[in-house]
Amino acid sequence: MKRSYFIRFFLIAALVVTAGVLYAQAPPPPPPRGQPGDQPVPVGSGLAILAALGAGYAAITWRRAQKKN
């Protein structure tokens, strides 16, 4: 019993102590406008794939619910 309290105390103390040290590094500043690396990102195809996967999951869930009834 005492060992579990020691382990919990140690873990919580370690998290509290390291919380101030483990900050994420700030991102670099964006490049100036008009640079070659400043191109728009194609997001449409990723959203279409995500929507198709969501529709497939909904169809499977609906079919399983219909089988139960």
C-alpha positions as CSV (number, residue, x, y, z in Angstrom):
1,M,0.0,0.0,0.0
2,K,2.8,2.4,0.9
3,R,4.6,1.6,-2.3
4,S,1.7,2.6,-4.5
5,Y,1.5,5.9,-2.7
6,F,5.2,6.5,-3.2
7,I,4.9,5.7,-6.9
8,R,1.9,8.0,-7.3
9,F,3.6,10.8,-5.4
10,F,6.8,10.4,-7.5
11,L,4.9,10.4,-10.8
12,I,2.9,13.5,-9.9
13,A,6.0,15.3,-8.6
14,A,7.9,14.5,-11.8
15,L,5.0,15.8,-13.9
16,V,4.8,19.0,-11.9
17,V,8.5,19.6,-12.0
18,T,8.9,18.9,-15.7
19,A,5.8,20.8,-16.8
20,G,7.7,24.2,-16.8
21,V,10.6,22.8,-18.7
22,L,8.8,20.9,-21.5
23,Y,7.4,23.9,-23.5
24,A,7.2,23.4,-27.2
25,Q,9.6,25.4,-29.4
26,A,8.1,28.4,-31.2
27,P,7.6,27.9,-34.9
28,P,9.9,29.7,-37.3
29,P,8.5,33.0,-38.8
30,P,6.6,32.6,-42.1
31,P,8.6,33.3,-45.3
32,P,7.9,36.7,-46.9
33,R,5.1,36.7,-49.5
34,G,6.0,35.8,-53.0
35,Q,8.7,33.3,-52.2
36,P,8.8,30.0,-54.1
37,G,7.9,28.0,-50.9
38,D,4.7,30.1,-50.4
39,Q,2.3,27.9,-52.4
40,P,-1.3,27.1,-51.5
41,V,-1.9,23.7,-49.9
42,P,-4.4,21.3,-51.6
43,V,-6.8,20.4,-48.9
44,G,-9.8,19.3,-51.0
45,S,-8.7,15.7,-51.7
46,G,-7.9,15.1,-48.0
47,L,-11.4,16.3,-47.0
48,A,-13.1,14.1,-49.6
49,I,-11.2,11.0,-48.4
50,L,-12.2,11.8,-44.8
51,A,-15.8,12.3,-45.8
52,A,-15.8,9.0,-47.7
53,L,-14.4,7.2,-44.7
54,G,-16.9,8.7,-42.4
55,A,-19.8,7.7,-44.7
56,G,-18.5,4.2,-44.9
57,Y,-18.2,4.0,-41.1
58,A,-21.8,5.3,-40.7
59,A,-23.1,2.7,-43.2
60,I,-21.4,-0.1,-41.4
61,T,-22.7,1.1,-38.0
62,W,-26.2,1.5,-39.4
63,R,-26.1,-2.0,-41.0
64,R,-25.0,-3.6,-37.7
65,A,-27.7,-1.8,-35.8
66,Q,-30.3,-3.1,-38.3
67,K,-29.1,-6.7,-37.9
68,K,-29.5,-6.4,-34.1
69,N,-33.2,-5.4,-34.5
